[in-house]
């Protein structure tokens, strides 16, 4: 009798054990998946995917900061030096690692290898470079930084075939306020002293070469 009861008890335990194992595989299988999803979610919150600006290569740097830079120069707020940070961002400057000489060289290199043009409602000529924008919006702080701080090439030719000197002369003829014309004349003299020329005066780089 005891043996019979033991066999019945063992059989019942075995049946319920097997049944419980067979009835819960999905719950156990899903646990690692849920844990993995939670782990991935936590990782994304702590370590977000880099923004497109951070992923840009050195050759793409101007595009990374041109929107804000164009807006800043277009506003022409003399006394607001945030444009310097914008220009450095556009040139991939690293203020922690780069020396002052390296910063200026990066800005000059970026200026010479990229158009640095803007195209919005603040300018009367589309696709004009930042020097023309600064002239149009009397942003003299930017112009002085371009000449004295960064030493930018003043003979950048835009798609319309004109330089900043061409634009200065044209704008001076259209401006009615004498004080603005006088200020434009002062900057014209400064630019010419630093090598600024009309587009027609520039010798094509390939002229005379065979």
Buried (B, 14 or more C-beta within 10 A) or exposed (E): EEEEEEEEEEEEEEEEEEEEEEEEEEEEEEEEEEEEEEEEEEEEEEEEEEEEEEEBEEEEBBEBBBEBBBBBBBEBBEEEEEBBBBBBBBBBBEEEEBEEEEBBBBBBEBBEEBBBBBEEEBBEBEEBBBBBBBBBBBBBBBBBBBBEBBBBBBBBBBEEEBBBBBBBBBBBEEBEEEEEBEBBEEBBEBBEEBEBBEBEEEEEEEEEEE
